[in-house]
Amino acid sequence: MDTLVSASMLAADFRQLSTELSRVAEAGADWLHFDVMDGVFVKSISFGEPVLKSIYADCPMPIDVHLMIVDPIRYVENYAKMGAYNITFHAEAAEDIGAVIDKLRQLGVKVGISVKPATPISAVEPYFDRIDMLLVMTVEPGFGGQVFLPETLDKVRQAAAIRAERGLSFRIEVDGGINGETAPLVRDAGADVLVSGTYLFKAADPQATVKELRG
């Protein structure tokens, strides 16, 4: 499975957002990672529906929506209608994980489920045959620019082993502290979608950085 790079918009310069998105797309980034934070599930508040609506028409990449919000089933339809390519929600934030998956399937978007560093893979393994992507957070969700947590590599390895054993094809995405040093570690563990924010958007040579992340 080819490794994809998802550029985290949290690290973009919002004064020139259109230029920033074009720059990382031209550098070879595959997706735009769009973090939605509600100030409840995580402490931070980021951006939401109005921003997605404003960038969708001109966004040069598929939009990889990551909902860090409570009760995500209330909002997935809006994000799907505004052009999300895939929508990832947190297992810890959903009252009924299966119901959210069913809703996303009905909406025709790719389905992702995410776990915080402390949440075991066993909490979401029962849903592995119903998802398109598992997002393993490699930092605590809520803030950009954090340091990678090496203990999360075991979770990536575990998910990859289960995927292989069961003959499944969902992607494994990692988010948090991904750079030139940590990218090979997560790829070797089995991750095939790497979210990169500061390391990519602040790079002097984004094209070389995307190639480095992709491996």
GUKOL-603380 format. One record per residue: residue number from 1; chain; x, y, z of N, C-alpha, C, O in turn. Coordinates in steps of 0.1 Angstrom, whole numbers. Atoms other than C-alpha are relative to their C-alpha. Layout:
N
NODE    i  ch   n.px   n.py   n.pz  ca.px  ca.py  ca.pz   c.px   c.py   c.pz   o.px   o.py   o.pz
NODE  NUM   A      X      Y      Z      X      Y      Z      X      Y      Z      X      Y      Z
...
//
This chain:
215
NODE    i  ch   n.px   n.py   n.pz  ca.px  ca.py  ca.pz   c.px   c.py   c.pz   o.px   o.py   o.pz
NODE    1   A      8    -12      0      0      0      0      9     12      0     17     14      9
NODE    2   A     -8    -13      1     15     34    -10     -2      8     12    -13      9     17
NODE    3   A      0     -9    -11     23     58     17     -6     14     -5     -1     19    -14
NODE    4   A      5    -13      3      2     90     16      4     10     11      7      7     22
NODE    5   A     -3    -11     -9      9    124     32    -12      9      0    -17     14    -10
NODE    6   A     12     -8     -2    -19    144     47      5     13      7     10     12     18
NODE    7   A     -5    -13     -5    -10    181     52     -9      6     10    -21      9      7
NODE    8   A      9     -5    -10    -24    194     85     -1     15     -1      8     23      1
NODE    9   A      3    -14      2    -40    228     79      2      8     13      4     20     12
NODE   10   A     -3     -7    -12    -35    237    116     13      8     -1     14     19      6
NODE   11   A    -14     -6      1      1    246    107      1     11    -11     12     17    -13
NODE   12   A      0    -10     11     -8    268     77      0     14      5     -5     17     16
NODE   13   A      1    -15     -3     -4    306     76    -14      4     -5    -16      5    -17
NODE   14   A     14     -3      4    -41    316     76     -1     14     -7    -12     17    -12
NODE   15   A      0    -13      7    -32    351     62      1     -2    -15     -4      6    -22
NODE   16   A     -1      3     14    -25    334     29     -3    -15     -2      5    -22     -8
NODE   17   A      4     14     -1    -44    301     32      0     -6    -14      5    -17    -16
NODE   18   A      1      6     13    -51    296     -5     14     -3     -6     16    -14    -12
NODE   19   A    -14      2      5    -14    300    -14      7    -11      8     14    -19      1
NODE   20   A     -5     11     -8     -4    277     14     -4    -14     -4      4    -23     -5
NODE   21   A      6     13      4    -27    249      3      6     -4    -14      9    -15    -16
NODE   22   A     -6      3     13    -15    252    -33     14     -4      1     19    -13     -6
NODE   23   A    -14      3     -1     21    251    -22      2    -14      5     11    -21     -1
NODE   24   A     -2     14     -4     18    218     -3     -6    -10    -10     -1    -21    -11
NODE   25   A      6      9     10     -4    203    -30     10     -1    -12     13    -13    -16
NODE   26   A    -10      1     10     22    212    -56     13     -8      4     20    -13     -4
NODE   27   A    -11      7     -5     48    197    -34     -2    -15      0      7    -23      2
NODE   28   A      3     14      0     30    164    -36     -8     -6     11    -11    -18     11
NODE   29   A      8      5    -11      9    162     -5    -13     -6     -6    -19     -1    -16
NODE   30   A     11      7      6    -20    138    -11    -14      5      5    -23      6     -3
NODE   31   A     13     -4     -6    -47    150     13      3     13      8     14     16     11
NODE   32   A      0    -11    -10    -55    181     34     -7     -5     12    -19     -8     12
NODE   33   A      5      4    -13    -59    172     70     -7     12      7     -1     22     10
NODE   34   A      8    -11     -5    -87    193     85     -5     -3     14    -15    -10     15
NODE   35   A      3      3    -14    -88    193    123    -12      8      5    -11     21      5
NODE   36   A     12     -7     -6   -122    202    139      1     -2     15     -1    -14     19
NODE   37   A     -1      1    -14   -118    209    176    -11      9      6    -13     20      2
NODE   38   A     12     -7     -5   -148    219    198      3      7     14     -7     13     19
NODE   39   A     -2     -6    -14   -131    230    231     -6     -8     11     -6     -4     22
NODE   40   A      7      9    -10   -150    202    249      8    -13      0     13    -17     10
NODE   41   A     -8     13      1   -135    169    237     15      2      1     22     -6      8
NODE   42   A    -14     -5     -2   -102    187    234     -1     14      5    -11     21      3
NODE   43   A      0    -14     -6    -92    220    251     -1     11    -11     -6     22     -8
NODE   44   A     -1    -10     10    -86    238    219    -13      2     -9    -21     -8     -9
NODE   45   A     10     -2     10   -111    253    194      8      4    -13     16     13    -13
NODE   46   A     -7     -3     12    -99    253    158     -9      7    -10    -11     19    -10
NODE   47   A      9     -6     10   -122    258    128    -10    -11     -3     -9    -22      1
NODE   48   A     11      9      2   -153    242    115     -7      2    -14      0      4    -24
NODE   49   A      7      1     13   -180    242     88      2     13     -9      4     11    -21
NODE   50   A     -2    -11      9   -177    278     76     13      0     -8     14      4    -19
NODE   51   A    -13      0      6   -140    274     69      1    -11    -11      6     -9    -22
NODE   52   A      0     10     10   -145    241     51     -8      4    -12     -4      2    -24
NODE   53   A      8     -5     11   -172    256     30      7     10     -8      6     10    -21
NODE   54   A     -7    -11      7   -150    285     21     12     -5     -9     15      0    -19
NODE   55   A    -12      5      7   -120    264     10     -3    -12    -10      5    -14    -19
NODE   56   A      2     12      7   -137    234     -6      2      1    -15      8     -6    -22
NODE   57   A      0     -2     14   -142    247    -41     14      1     -6     16     -3    -18
NODE   58   A    -13     -2      5   -106    257    -45     11     -9      6     23     -7      2
NODE   59   A    -10      8     -7    -89    231    -24      6    -10    -10     -2    -18    -16
NODE   60   A     -6      8     10    -64    212    -46      2    -15      4      7    -22     -4
NODE   61   A     -2     14     -5    -65    180    -25    -13     -5      6    -21      3     11
NODE   62   A     11      5     -7    -91    157    -11      1      4     15     12      4     20
NODE   63   A      0     -5    -14   -101    168     24     -3    -11     10    -13    -18     10
NODE   64   A     -1     11    -10    -93    145     53     -5      6     13      3     12     21
NODE   65   A      5     -7    -12   -116    157     81      1     -9     12     -2    -21     12
NODE   66   A     -2      6    -13   -107    148    117     -8      7     10     -5     18     14
NODE   67   A      9     -6    -10   -135    154    141      4     -3     14      4    -14     19
NODE   68   A     -4      1    -14   -122    160    176    -11      7      8     -9     18     15
NODE   69   A     12     -6     -5   -157    168    189     -9    -11      7     -9    -22      3
NODE   70   A      9      9     -7   -183    153    213    -12     -3     -9    -16      6    -17
NODE   71   A     12      4      7   -213    134    198      1      3    -15     -7     11    -21
NODE   72   A     -3     -4     14   -199    135    162    -11     -3     -9    -12      3    -20
NODE   73   A     11      3      9   -230    119    147     -9     12     -4    -15     12    -14
NODE   74   A      8    -12      2   -247    153    150      5      8    -12     -3     16    -18
NODE   75   A     -6     -9     10   -223    169    125      5     -7    -12      8      1    -22
NODE   76   A     -6      6     12   -211    143    100     -7      3    -13     -1      4    -23
NODE   77   A      7     -3     13   -238    150     75      4     13     -6      6     15    -18
NODE   78   A     -4    -14      5   -229    187     73     14     -1     -7     16      5    -17
NODE   79   A    -13      0      6   -192    179     67      0     -8    -13      8     -5    -22
NODE   80   A      0      8     13   -200    152     41     -6      9    -11     -1      8    -22
NODE   81   A      6     -9     11   -223    177     22     10     11     -4      8     15    -16
NODE   82   A     -9    -11      4   -195    203     22     12     -5     -7     21      2    -10
NODE   83   A    -11      5      9   -171    180      4     11     -8      7     21    -11      0
NODE   84   A    -10      8     -6   -152    159     29      2    -13     -8     -8    -19    -12
NODE   85   A     -3     12      7   -134    130     12     -2    -12     10     -8    -22      7
NODE   86   A      2     10    -10   -132    110     44     -2      8     13      3     19     15
NODE   87   A      3     -6    -13   -144    117     79      4    -10     11     -1    -21     12
NODE   88   A     -5      8    -11   -126    104    110     -6      6     13     -5     18     15
NODE   89   A      5     -4    -13   -143    105    144      7     -8     11     13    -18      9
NODE   90   A     -7      7    -12   -130     96    179     -9    -10      6    -21     -7     10
NODE   91   A      7     10     -7   -141     64    194     -4      4     14    -15      1     19
NODE   92   A      3     -5    -13   -140     81    228    -11     10      1    -17     12     12
NODE   93   A     10    -11      1   -164    108    217    -14     -4     -5    -23      3     -4
NODE   94   A     12      5      6   -191     86    202     -8     -9     10     -2    -18     16
NODE   95   A      9      8     -9   -220     72    223     -2    -14     -6     -3    -24      1
NODE   96   A      2     13      7   -226     45    196      9      0    -12      5      6    -23
NODE   97   A    -10      0     11   -196     39    174     -6     -6    -13     -4      0    -24
NODE   98   A      6      6     11   -215     16    151    -10      9     -8    -11      9    -20
NODE   99   A      9     -9      6   -242     42    145      6     11     -8      2     15    -19
NODE  100   A     -7    -10      8   -217     68    134      6     -6    -13      5      0    -23
NODE  101   A     -5      7     12   -201     43    110    -11     -2    -10     -9      1    -22
NODE  102   A     11      2      9   -235     35     96     -4     13     -7     -7     13    -19
NODE  103   A      4    -13      6   -243     72     91     10      4    -11      6      9    -21
NODE  104   A    -11     -3     10   -210     78     73     -2     -8    -13      0     -3    -24
NODE  105   A      2      8     12   -216     49     50    -12      5     -8    -12      6    -20
NODE  106   A     12     -5      7   -251     63     42      3     12     -8     -3     15    -18
NODE  107   A     -4    -13      7   -235     96     33     10     -1    -11     12      8    -19
NODE  108   A     -8      3     11   -211     80      9     14      5      2     21      7     -9
NODE  109   A    -14     -4     -2   -178     92     25      8    -12      6      2    -21     11
NODE  110   A     -9      9     -6   -148     72     36     -1      1     15     -3     12     20
NODE  111   A      2      1    -14   -150     61     72     13     -2      8     20    -11      5
NODE  112   A    -11      1     -8   -123     67     97     -4      0     15    -13      7     19
NODE  113   A      2      0    -15   -121     60    135     13      3      6     24     -3      2
NODE  114   A    -13     -4     -6    -95     75    158      0     -4     15    -10     -5     21
NODE  115   A     -2      3    -14    -81     66    192     11      9      5     21     11     -1
NODE  116   A    -10     -8     -7    -62     87    217     12    -10      4     10    -22      3
NODE  117   A    -11      9     -4    -28     74    229     -3    -10     11      3    -21     11
NODE  118   A      3      9    -12    -43     59    261    -10    -11     -4    -13    -20      4
NODE  119   A     11      9      3    -71     41    243      6    -13     -7     13    -11    -17
NODE  120   A     -5     12      7    -63      4    234     -6     -3    -13    -18      1    -16
NODE  121   A      5      4     13    -67    -10    200    -12     -9      1    -21     -9     -7
NODE  122   A     12     10     -2    -91    -36    214    -13      8      1    -23      2     -2
NODE  123   A     12     -7     -1   -116     -8    219     -7      2    -14    -19      4    -15
NODE  124   A      5     -2     13   -120     -4    181      2    -12     -9     -4    -12    -20
NODE  125   A     -2     12      9   -109    -38    167    -13     -6     -5    -13    -10    -17
NODE  126   A     12      6      5   -145    -50    165     -6      7    -13    -14      2    -20
NODE  127   A      5     -8     11   -151    -23    138     10      0    -12      7      7    -22
NODE  128   A    -11      0     10   -120    -30    117     -5     -4    -14      0      1    -24
NODE  129   A      5      4     14   -140    -47     89    -11     10     -5    -17      7    -15
NODE  130   A     11     -9      4   -164    -17     87      6     14     -3     -1     23     -7
NODE  131   A     -6    -13      2   -139     12     83     10      0    -12     14    -10    -16
NODE  132   A    -10     -2     11   -116     26     56     13      5      6     24      3     -1
NODE  133   A    -13     -5     -6    -90     41     80     -1      0     15    -12      3     21
NODE  134   A     -2     -2    -14    -78     39    116     10     11      2     21     10     -3
NODE  135   A     -9    -10     -4    -62     70    130      6     -2     14     -2     -1     23
NODE  136   A     -7      1    -13    -37     64    158      6     13      3     16     17     -3
NODE  137   A     -6    -13     -5    -30     96    176     14     -3      6     15    -11     16
NODE  138   A    -14      2     -6      8     98    183      4     11      9     15     12     13
NODE  139   A     -1    -10    -11      3    128    206    -14      1      6    -23     -5      0
NODE  140   A     13     -3     -5    -25    139    228     -8     10     -9     -2     20    -12
NODE  141   A      6     -9     10    -51    155    205     -3     13      6     -6     14     18
NODE  142   A      4    -14     -4    -58    192    207      9     11     -3      5     23     -3
NODE  143   A     -9    -11      3    -27    211    199     10     -5    -11     14    -17    -11
NODE  144   A    -10      3      9     -2    212    170     14      1      6     15      7     16
NODE  145   A    -14     -2     -4     36    210    173      4     -8     12     14     -5     18
NODE  146   A     -4      8    -11     37    183    200     11    -10     -3     13    -13    -15
NODE  147   A    -10     10      1     64    158    206     -6    -14     -2    -14    -18      6
NODE  148   A      4     13      3     59    123    192      1     -9     12     11     -9     19
NODE  149   A      0     10    -11     50     96    218      4    -14     -5     -4    -20    -12
NODE  150   A     -5     13      6     71     65    210     -8    -12      4     -8    -22     -3
NODE  151   A      8     12     -4     49     42    230    -12     -3     -9    -18    -14     -9
NODE  152   A     11      2      9     22     47    204      4     -9    -12     -5    -14    -19
NODE  153   A     -5      8     11     43     27    179     -6    -15      2     -9    -21     -8
NODE  154   A      5     14     -3     31     -6    196    -14     -1     -5    -18    -11    -10
NODE  155   A     14      0      4     -5      4    188     -1     -1    -16     -9     -8    -21
NODE  156   A     -1      1     15      4      9    151      3    -14     -4     -3    -20    -13
NODE  157   A     -4     14      3     21    -25    150    -11     -9      2    -14    -18     -6
NODE  158   A     11      9     -3     -8    -42    167    -11      1    -10    -16     -9    -15
NODE  159   A     10     -1     10    -33    -27    143      4     -6    -14     -4    -12    -20
NODE  160   A     -5      6     13    -12    -36    113      0    -15      0     -3    -21    -10
NODE  161   A      0     15     -1     -8    -72    125    -14     -5     -1    -17    -15     -8
NODE  162   A     14      4      1    -46    -75    130     -5      1    -15    -12     -7    -20
NODE  163   A      4     -2     14    -52    -60     95      5    -11     -9     -2    -17    -17
NODE  164   A     -6     11      8    -28    -86     80     -7    -13      3    -10    -21     -6
NODE  165   A      6     13     -5    -42   -115    100    -14     -2     -6    -18    -13     -9
NODE  166   A     14      1      4    -78   -107     90     -2      3    -15    -13      3    -20
NODE  167   A      1     -3     14    -70    -98     54     -8     12     -3    -15     13    -13
NODE  168   A      7    -13      2    -84    -63     57      8     10     -7     20      8     -9
NODE  169   A     -7    -10      9    -75    -32     37     -1     14      5      3     23     -2
NODE  170   A      0    -14     -4    -81     -2     59     14      6      2     23     -1      5
NODE  171   A    -13     -7     -1    -54     24     60      2      3     15     -7      4     23
NODE  172   A     -4     -4    -13    -35     33     92      6     13     -1     17     15     -7
NODE  173   A     -5    -14      0    -30     70     97      6      3     14      1     -2     24
NODE  174   A     -6     -5    -12     -8     86    123      1     15      0      3     21    -10
NODE  175   A      1    -15     -1    -10    122    136      6      4     12      2      1     23
NODE  176   A     -6     -6    -12     13    140    159     15     -2      0     20    -13      2
NODE  177   A    -14      1     -1     50    148    159      7     -7    -12     18    -13    -10
NODE  178   A     -6      8     12     56    133    124     10      9     -7      7     20    -12
NODE  179   A    -11     -8      7     89    145    109     10    -10     -6      7    -22     -7
NODE  180   A    -10      8      7    120    132     92      5    -12      9      9    -22      4
NODE  181   A     -5     11     -9    130    111    123    -11    -10      3     -8    -22      4
NODE  182   A     11      9     -5     96     97    133     -7     -7    -12    -13    -18    -10
NODE  183   A      7      6     12     83     90     97      4    -14     -2     -4    -23     -5
NODE  184   A     -4     14      2    105     59     92     -5     -9     10     -8    -21      8
NODE  185   A      5      8    -11     94     46    126    -14     -4     -2    -18    -16      0
NODE  186   A     14      3      1     57     48    119     -2     -8    -13    -11    -17    -13
NODE  187   A      1      8     13     61     35     83      4    -15      3     -3    -24     -1
NODE  188   A     -5     13     -3     81      5     96    -10     -8      9    -12    -20      8
NODE  189   A     10      6     -9     53     -1    122    -12     -4     -7    -20    -12     -2
NODE  190   A     12      4      8     27     -3     95     -9     12     -4    -19      9    -11
NODE  191   A      8    -11      4     13     32     90      2      3    -14     13      2    -20
NODE  192   A     -1     -3     14      5     43     55     -6     13     -4     -7     17    -16
NODE  193   A      4    -14      2    -10     78     59      7      8     12      4      5     23
NODE  194   A     -7     -8    -10     12    103     77     -5     15     -1     -4     22    -11
NODE  195   A      4    -14     -1     -2    136     89     12      8      4     19      5     14
NODE  196   A    -11     -9     -3     23    164     89     -5     14      0    -11     19    -10
NODE  197   A      4    -14     -1     17    200    100     12      9     -1     16     13    -12
NODE  198   A    -11    -10     -1     46    222    112     11     -5     -9     17      4    -16
NODE  199   A    -11      5      7     72    200     96     -1      2    -15      9      5    -22
NODE  200   A      3     -2     14     56    203     62     -2     14     -4      4     20    -13
NODE  201   A      4    -14      4     41    238     61     12     10      2     13     20     -5
NODE  202   A    -11     -9     -3     73    254     76     12     -4     -8     23      2     -6
NODE  203   A    -12      5      7     97    235     53      4      9    -10     -4     16    -17
NODE  204   A     -5     -8     11    120    254     31     -2     -6    -14     -3      1    -24
NODE  205   A      2      8     12    116    227      5    -11    -10      2     -8    -22      5
NODE  206   A     11      9     -3     81    212      8      0    -13     -8     -4    -23     -4
NODE  207   A      0     11      9     86    189    -22      9    -11      6      6    -23      6
NODE  208   A    -10      9     -6    117    173     -6     -5     -6     13     -3    -17     16
NODE  209   A      6      4    -13     98    171     27    -10    -11     -2    -10    -21      5
NODE  210   A     10     10      3     69    152     12      7    -13     -4      3    -24      0
NODE  211   A     -7     12      4     93    127     -5      6     -7     12      6    -19     13
NODE  212   A     -6      5    -12    111    123     28    -10     -7      9     -8    -18     14
NODE  213   A     11      6     -8     78    116     47     -5    -13     -7     -8    -23      0
NODE  214   A      6     11      7     66     92     20     10    -12      0      6    -23      0
NODE  215   A    -10     11     -1     99     72     22      4     -6    -13     12    -15    -13
//
